[in-house]
Amino acid sequence: MTFSKSEKYMSNKSHLPDATETIRRSVSQFRREQITQDVENGLFRQGSYVTRKEGLTSSGIVLGGISKKAQIAASSGGYSGSQGDSFRQATEIYSPLWLTSNLSLPRDRVTVNAWARAFYALNPIVRNAISLHSTYPISKLNIKCANKDIERFFAEMIEEIDLMNVCIEMAHEYWLLGEVFPYLELDESTGKWSRIIIQNPDYMIVQKSPSSNHPIIMMKPDDRLKKLVSSNKPSDIEERRQLNPYIVDAVRKGGNIVMNSFNASYLANKTSSYEVRGSGLPLSIFRNLMLFDMLRESKYVQASSMVNPTTVVKIGSADFKPTLADLEAYRATFEQAEGDKNFKIFTHDGVTIDRIGFGSGIYDIGNDITQLLKEMYIGLMVPSVVMDGSSDISYANGGVALDVLRQRYMTFRNIMSNWLKTKVFAPIAQIHEFYEYDGDVKKLIIPEVDWNHMNLFDATDYISTLKELATPGQDGSKRVSSHTLYRSLGLDYQDEVIKMRKELVQEAILKKEKASLETMTLNELRSLNDDDEIPEAKDEIVPGESPEGDAGGMGLPGGPTDLGAPPMPAPGLPE
């Protein structure tokens, strides 16, 4: 490699010690002049450099881009003989992937899920938003089927596996972590699902299937399962016998467990259709939550300073220069005054005591917090009128945002309905052969999922309109059924009919009991206890009426059927 004369000159001086700017500032004037003379004599080299052998330029410090070194000559406004170095740095390239705040974000899915769970547990805004998304759309689960026997069969299964709460837990995982892995266990003796287990997504692996629309779902065995498979304890051996032999064999071989598509399913809130895994709502506001926590930590520090302000003691003046011994003596004096309320110090005017606390240096973060809250509401897809009832947005003015939220809930309901029909109801219907025939076409009977009406607006006008439509008009017809009106109120029509029938029976019983009590004597009334049944009142015998009832007076003069006709002759006697 060929070097220039200047590079050879600098290479020959590389063994000499370096006279840096730091050395020049830390020595006395006499030593500074001596070092300057030594530099001129060639005993020191000024500044630092890197030769081309190391693959870098000889311009000194390079700060992320191309730099050029130039000498600053003396100017008319400067001091004679002053010089320095200037660096020209290339413009930094922007990328949303490499922002300073992004460098603190988690890079793996397990950590992302841990952050989401932590923010849900500690941040009230995240918790309230996720709970709203999880519970409001799934307020009540109903099923409808033309065959009432099949409807009762599935209704019993829903109650046995507590499907309502399972759907709420699935919605919670869907909105918080962006994906949910339900696993349905089949009871072969009854042909029903025995329970639904929601798997931890931290241990799940999802791969696209080249031959099917359903992804390949695998589970990484956790430490407990690994220990259970290799343990020799009697309790672990007994528990291992209850596991599927395929699972035990896969864990022993150190591989992942491939989940059967009949039992396992996958729901994901994907950012795009070609994505494999989903992402939760808190992921979009991780940076906002980070800044929110940093601002809150600053308030913690300020609050601590309010309780324990900093005490600054200034000793000395222009006429009095304290020594180290003087400072140490004053420090000992103030330590003695720490626990004595009546301690007094007599000294000169060169001592000043300042207490720096909350009265100075407080940074107002009110506007920052307000902006962060707005961005967090947007990221969590909840209107502020629902979350905090802010005064700047009334309930009526937030109608557009509430309607958008309702449409999103309807989309999520469709996802849940499709999962219930294809993964919960359809397999059981096939096992029990619930079919119907439309001509020669054989169709599987699957119940329809019916959700309660979601009303995010003022319910007064809505219910009043439904009530008018459900009221019979002049022609006696109704434009809305009573079932729709009851369902809009969150009530079940059939259940209310049964309850009203029971109330009618109770009212009739009370009426009969009241009549019986009025016919009882005073001693009989006094002998009744709280748990005694009230005997039914006996009918009084009206004079001229048969004790057996109305039929006993048929044809008798003066009886209830005597209409003035002549009496009938006795049987077998001549007229």
SULHU-V447349 format. One record per pair of residues at least 4 apart in sequence whose C-alpha atoms are under 7 Angstrom apart, sorted by sequence separation. I is the first residue (numbers start at 1). J is the second residue. D is the distance in whole Angstrom. If there is no record, write none. Layout:
# SULHU-V447349
i;j;d
I;J;D
I;J;D
This chain:
# SULHU-V447349
i;j;d
3;7;6
4;8;6
5;9;6
6;10;6
7;11;6
8;12;6
9;13;7
10;14;6
19;23;6
20;24;7
21;25;6
22;26;6
23;27;6
27;31;6
28;32;6
29;33;6
30;34;6
31;35;6
32;36;6
33;37;6
34;38;6
35;39;6
36;40;6
37;41;6
38;42;6
39;43;6
52;56;6
74;78;6
95;99;7
98;102;6
99;103;7
108;112;6
109;113;6
110;114;6
111;115;6
112;116;6
113;117;6
114;118;6
115;119;6
116;120;6
117;121;6
118;122;6
119;123;5
123;127;6
124;128;6
125;129;6
126;130;6
127;131;6
128;132;6
129;133;6
130;134;6
131;135;6
132;136;6
133;137;7
135;139;6
147;151;6
148;152;6
149;153;6
150;154;6
151;155;6
152;156;6
153;157;7
154;158;6
155;159;6
156;160;6
157;161;6
158;162;6
159;163;7
162;166;6
163;167;6
164;168;7
165;169;6
166;170;6
167;171;6
168;172;6
169;173;6
170;174;6
171;175;6
172;176;6
173;177;5
174;178;5
187;191;6
200;204;7
209;213;7
221;225;6
222;226;6
223;227;6
224;228;6
225;229;6
226;230;6
227;231;6
232;236;7
233;237;6
234;238;6
235;239;6
236;240;6
237;241;6
243;247;7
244;248;7
245;249;6
246;250;6
247;251;6
248;252;6
249;253;6
250;254;6
251;255;6
260;264;6
261;265;6
271;275;7
279;283;7
282;286;6
285;289;6
286;290;6
287;291;6
288;292;6
289;293;6
290;294;6
291;295;6
292;296;6
293;297;6
294;298;6
295;299;7
296;300;6
297;301;6
298;302;6
299;303;6
300;304;6
301;305;6
302;306;6
303;307;7
304;308;6
305;309;5
316;320;5
317;321;6
322;326;6
323;327;6
324;328;6
325;329;6
326;330;6
327;331;6
328;332;6
329;333;6
330;334;6
331;335;6
332;336;6
333;337;6
334;338;6
356;360;7
358;362;7
365;369;6
366;370;6
367;371;6
368;372;6
369;373;6
370;374;6
371;375;6
372;376;6
373;377;6
374;378;6
375;379;6
376;380;6
377;381;6
378;382;6
382;386;7
383;387;7
384;388;6
385;389;4
393;397;6
394;398;6
395;399;7
398;402;6
399;403;6
400;404;6
401;405;6
402;406;6
403;407;6
404;408;6
405;409;6
406;410;6
407;411;6
408;412;6
409;413;6
410;414;6
411;415;6
412;416;6
413;417;6
414;418;6
415;419;6
416;420;6
417;421;6
418;422;6
419;423;6
420;424;5
421;425;5
422;426;5
423;427;7
425;429;6
426;430;6
427;431;6
428;432;6
429;433;6
430;434;6
437;441;6
438;442;7
455;459;7
459;463;6
460;464;6
461;465;6
462;466;6
463;467;6
464;468;6
465;469;6
466;470;6
467;471;6
472;476;5
473;477;6
480;484;7
481;485;7
482;486;6
483;487;6
484;488;6
485;489;7
486;490;6
487;491;5
492;496;6
493;497;6
494;498;6
495;499;6
496;500;6
497;501;6
498;502;6
499;503;6
500;504;6
501;505;6
502;506;6
503;507;6
504;508;6
505;509;6
506;510;6
507;511;6
508;512;6
509;513;6
510;514;6
511;515;6
512;516;6
513;517;6
514;518;6
515;519;7
516;520;7
520;524;6
521;525;6
522;526;6
523;527;6
524;528;7
528;532;6
541;545;7
546;550;7
548;552;6
558;562;6
569;573;7
3;8;6
27;32;6
38;43;5
39;44;5
51;56;7
52;57;6
62;67;6
74;79;7
97;102;7
98;103;7
106;111;6
158;163;5
173;178;7
174;179;5
186;191;7
187;192;6
209;214;7
221;226;6
231;236;6
232;237;6
250;255;5
259;264;6
270;275;6
316;321;5
322;327;7
377;382;5
384;389;6
385;390;6
393;398;6
420;425;6
421;426;6
429;434;5
437;442;5
472;477;5
473;478;6
486;491;5
487;492;6
520;525;6
554;559;7
557;562;6
38;44;6
39;45;6
50;56;7
51;57;7
52;58;7
74;80;6
106;112;6
120;126;5
121;127;7
145;151;5
173;179;6
174;180;6
186;192;6
187;193;6
209;215;5
250;256;6
316;322;6
337;343;6
377;383;6
384;390;6
436;442;6
437;443;6
472;478;5
486;492;6
541;547;6
546;552;5
553;559;5
555;561;6
556;562;7
569;575;6
50;57;7
51;58;6
74;81;6
119;126;7
120;127;5
144;151;7
173;180;6
186;193;4
187;194;5
208;215;5
209;216;6
250;257;6
270;277;6
271;278;7
315;322;7
377;384;6
435;442;6
436;443;5
471;478;6
486;493;6
546;553;6
553;560;6
554;561;6
555;562;6
24;32;6
50;58;5
74;82;5
185;193;6
186;194;6
207;215;6
208;216;6
228;236;6
270;278;4
385;393;6
435;443;5
436;444;6
470;478;5
545;553;6
49;58;5
59;68;7
73;82;7
74;83;7
184;193;6
185;194;6
206;215;6
207;216;5
268;277;6
269;278;5
270;279;6
385;394;7
435;444;5
436;445;7
469;478;6
470;479;6
49;59;7
50;60;7
59;69;6
73;83;6
170;180;6
185;195;6
206;216;6
207;217;7
247;257;6
268;278;5
269;279;6
385;395;6
434;444;6
435;445;5
469;479;5
470;480;5
483;493;6
49;60;5
72;83;5
184;195;6
185;196;6
206;217;5
229;240;7
434;445;6
469;480;5
470;481;6
48;60;6
71;83;6
72;84;5
184;196;5
205;217;6
206;218;6
228;240;7
470;482;6
71;84;6
72;85;6
183;196;6
184;197;6
205;218;5
385;398;7
71;85;5
182;196;6
183;197;5
204;218;6
205;219;6
544;558;7
545;559;7
70;85;6
182;197;6
183;198;6
204;219;5
544;559;6
69;85;6
70;86;6
182;198;4
203;219;6
204;220;6
429;445;7
69;86;6
181;198;6
182;199;6
203;220;5
429;446;7
69;87;6
181;199;5
383;401;6
467;485;7
519;537;7
68;87;5
229;248;6
466;485;6
516;535;7
67;87;5
68;88;6
181;201;7
426;446;6
516;536;6
67;88;5
425;446;6
513;534;6
516;537;5
67;89;5
66;89;6
141;164;6
65;89;6
66;90;6
19;44;6
65;90;5
226;251;6
421;446;7
18;44;6
19;45;6
20;46;6
63;89;7
16;43;7
17;44;5
18;45;5
19;46;5
20;47;5
16;44;6
17;45;6
18;46;6
19;47;6
16;45;6
18;47;6
18;48;7
138;168;7
221;251;7
13;45;7
417;449;6
135;168;6
161;194;6
317;350;5
134;168;6
161;195;5
316;350;5
453;487;7
157;192;7
221;256;7
315;350;6
316;351;6
452;487;6
453;488;5
220;256;5
315;351;4
134;171;5
219;256;6
220;257;6
314;351;6
315;352;6
134;172;5
218;256;6
219;257;5
314;352;5
452;490;7
218;257;5
219;258;7
313;352;6
314;353;6
218;258;4
313;353;5
217;258;6
218;259;6
312;353;6
313;354;6
130;172;7
217;259;6
312;354;5
311;354;6
312;355;6
311;355;4
130;175;6
310;355;6
311;356;6
130;176;6
309;355;6
310;356;5
309;356;5
310;357;6
309;357;4
306;357;5
305;357;6
306;358;5
305;358;6
402;456;6
302;358;7
399;457;7
116;176;7
116;177;7
113;177;6
207;276;7
206;276;7
185;263;7
184;263;5
183;263;5
184;264;6
183;264;5
182;264;6
183;265;7
182;265;6
181;265;6
182;266;7
288;372;6
181;266;5
180;266;6
181;267;7
180;267;5
179;267;6
180;268;7
288;376;7
179;268;4
178;268;6
179;269;6
178;269;5
285;376;6
110;202;5
174;268;7
285;379;6
174;269;7
284;379;6
281;379;7
282;380;7
179;278;5
281;380;6
178;278;5
179;279;7
178;279;4
177;279;6
178;280;4
177;280;4
176;280;5
175;280;5
176;281;6
174;280;7
175;281;6
176;282;7
116;282;6
101;287;7
192;428;6
191;428;7
191;431;7
129;380;7
129;382;7
137;409;6
137;413;7
151;447;7
145;447;5
144;447;6
145;448;6
143;447;6
144;448;5
143;448;5
144;449;7
143;449;5
144;450;7
142;449;6
143;450;5
142;450;5
141;450;6
142;451;6
141;451;5
140;451;6
140;452;6
139;452;7
